[in-house]
Amino acid sequence: NDTLKKGETFFDVENDIVISVLDVSDEYLEVGVGPAFSCGDGIIDVWEDCEGSDLNGNTCASIGFKEGDLSCAMDCSFNISLCGEPICPEEHEYVGGNSCVAIFESDLFDGYVFRRAYQSEGLNWNDIRYSSWGLSWYWQDFLNLEIISNGLSPLFQINRVSIPFNTSSVPENIQINSAKIVLINQNSDSIENTHPDSDDFMTLVSTTFDDLDYLVPRFNQFSSVDNPMELSDRIDISDFVDSGNIQAIFELNEQGVGNINASGYSGFGIRAGYDLFNETPNGGENTHLLIQFSSAEPNTSPPMLIVNYTVPICGNLIIEQGE
């Protein structure tokens, strides 16, 4: 019942073989299988790092350490005891070239806040867009991005989604090469889009929410109300549905990368296209847009922020902040 991950090995003592996981993807599993006791034969097998003095061209630096002397252990694995500190923090993956990949899951208090108003109250579309407070804050729930305009009763409703990430483990003084936020569609059957040829898109904006703000349904913490700075390319919801994807991938632009905070929380939010403009959607026609994503609630697939970055190195030393 053991589950193997890339880079791991499993020794089958009963059959005297070793199984090494070489690569894993959604479509295939690549493994290497060989005799369990081939270490010491002078040949570096796929499940071995090295053989004696043959390090297969590797050094401490090539496998993710700052400096030092790499050697081969008796079991043909690397002996890193004389290497310096890792280039990447422990929870980040070294990917070569002094670069690391960090994967952050959204905080347990991700969620959405909504504002609703009936026209009988004398409120219009812009009145709720500019509201300071939402009616309620839903956390540990689905991440519901929803727009209702002139629906039943009739009413207006806008949902805004908050996805905070604790990015305090990102080192200072790094060069971020790329970053993206990945969300999993909770239920494709629940997607509703009455006007696929209008402003039916979603985009990332900055927020000031952190993991303590779920107690207060603040509606005005999702960047500027009109034409906010967008932190990613827009995702057209009708294209998303037509493609059959279950993942929404927001590739962060320069402003989005700049929103990553190495000293605490990085606040990202999602707003729908209709919410960015001060005109009632589709000239007042009945409009409904709904899409649900998984939250960080246990047993779901939480939103992920994936950051690829390079650590600048001078000689054998990492450049520290202020140098």
C-alpha positions, 0 to 999 in steps of 0.5 A: 500500500506504499505510495511512491513519489518521484525520486523515491525508491522501494526495496522489494526484499522478498524478490531482491529488486529495487523499484525507483520512481523516475517520473510521475505525471497525470498520464504516466508513471516511469519507473526503473527496476533492477537488482537490489544489491548492485551498488559497488559494481562500478555502474551507476544505475538509474536508482543510484546517485553515484558509484565510489568516486564517480559522482556522475558529474555532480557537485554540492552546488548542482544538487542544491547546496551552496558549497562544500565537498560531495561524496558517495555513501556506501549505499550509492546515495550522495553523502551531503554531510560536507555540503553547505546549507541548501540553496532552497528553504527546506519546503521548496524544491531545487530545480537546478541553476540556483533556482527553486520552486515553492508551492503554497496552498491558500490559507484555511480562511480563504472564502468569499464576501457578497453584497446584495441589494433589491431595487425596491430599496432604491439601490442600483448596481454602482451602490453595491459595487462601492459598498464598504461592507458585505452582507456576509463572509463565507470561509471554509466553503466553496469559493463562489464567484457570482454575479446577479443583475436584475434577477428575481425580485429583481435584485443585484448581487456581487461576490468577491473571492479572497485567496490569501497565501502565507508566503513568509518562507520566500527568501529575500533578495530573489529573482522571481522567474514566474508565478501562477495561481491554480484553482480547481473547479469544484463542480462543472455542472454548477457553472452558469453563464447567461451572456457568454459574449459579454464581460464574463471573465475573471481576473486577479486583484490585490487584497488586504485580507489575511487569515484574521479578517474572516470575522469582518465582511469587508467588501472594499478590500479588493483593490480600487472599485473601478478599473483595478490593477489586474495581476494576471491575464483575464480568464474568459469563463465561456472559453474555460467551460468550452475547453473542458478544463477543471483548472483555472490557471492565472499566470501572474504578470509583473504587478502580480509578481510584485504582490508576493510578500516575502515577509507574511501574507500575499493577498490575492482576490478574484473579481468578475468582469462585470464587477470592474465597470460602473455600468449595469451588466448587459444593459439591464438584461437578466444576467447570472454568472456563477463558477465555484472553486475548491477552497482550503477546507480539508479534503478538497483541492485548495488553491495553489500559488506556484513560484519559480525563483532564482537565488543570486549567488556571488562565487559560492555564497548566496547574496544576502539582503543588503549586500 
